[in-house]
């Protein structure tokens, strides 16, 4: 069973950048598709980006062209580089690990990102 710990959230002005990190432990990292989700108050959790163990990466919806997901299999870590941040990006961001064989999901505790003047 994998454990996930996110870091890197904070308060940033519109147009700014943040880099989120997620450290994984307790599992074989390359068995997982890694994902970032976010949840704003009063909304459902939504998928932001995902990356396979081979490095095939995708960002979804309104973050395309602004966010980049990457992973370092040697460090058991996944990252979310967020540029050109907007107030609507404000949310709690969660790291997720999806096991490719068991299809089990594992979640981190989340990190708050706030975009405000």
N, C-alpha and C positions, 0 to 999 in steps of 0.2 A: 504494500500500500504506500502510495507516494504522499508526502507532505509538501505543501506549497506555502511560500512566504513571499508576499509582495512588498515592494518598497519603491520609493521615488515619487510618491504623490506630493501634492502641496497646492499652494495658491500661486497663480500666475496671471498676468495681465493678458487681455486678448491680443492675439498675434504672437504670443510667446511660445516657448517649447518646454516640454518635460520628457524625461525618459523613465519609464517604469521598468522595474526588474522583478523577476520572479525566480526564486531559488527553489529547486526541487530536491528532495531527499527521500530515501527509503524505497526507491523503485528503480527499474531499469529505464532510464530516461528516453532511450530511443524506441521504447514500446508505446510511447504516447504521442498523439497529436496534441500540440499545445495551443491554447486559445486564450484570448482576452475577451471578456465580456464587460459590460458596464450597466449600471442601474442608477437612474436619476430618481429623485423622490416622486412617488406617485406613478411610476412607470414600471413596465416589466423589464426584466434583465434582457439585454440584447447583445448579440454577438458583434464584436468589433473586428476581430482578425483571428486568423489561425495559420498554423505552420506545421507541416509534416516533419518527420524525423529526417527526411532527405532534404528538407529546406524549401519545399514548395510552399509559397506563402501567398496569402490573400487577405486584403482588407475589404470591409463590407460597407456599402452604403455611403453615408455622408463623410466618412473619414478617408475615403479613397483619395490618394494624391497628397494627403496631409500626414497620415500615420504610416509607420513601417514596423512590421513585426519581424523579429529575427531570433535565432536561438544559437546557443553554443553548447553542443552536445558534450564537449569535454568538461564544461563547467556545470552541466546540469541546470542551465539557466535559459530563460526566455525573456525577451525585451520588447517593449513597445515604445518606439520613438514617436512622439507627438509634436508636430509642428503646426504653426498657424492656428493655434488654439482659439476656439470660439466659446462664448458663454454657454452655448448649448452642449458643449463637451463636458460640462460640469456633471460629475457622477462619482459613484464609487466604482472603481475598476477592479475586476476580479480575474485572477489567473485560474485557468482550468486545464486539467490534464485528462485526456480521453484515451483510455487503453484500447489499442487497436484490435485486441483479441477478445477481451472480456466485455468491452463496451461500457465499462464502469467509468463514471465521472468523479473527479476529485477537485476540490475547490480550496483556494486560499481564503484568507480572512477579509481581503479587500483593502484597497488604499484609496483615500479620498483625493479627487482632483477637482479643484475649484478654479474657474476662469472668471475673473471679475476685474473691472478697472480699479 
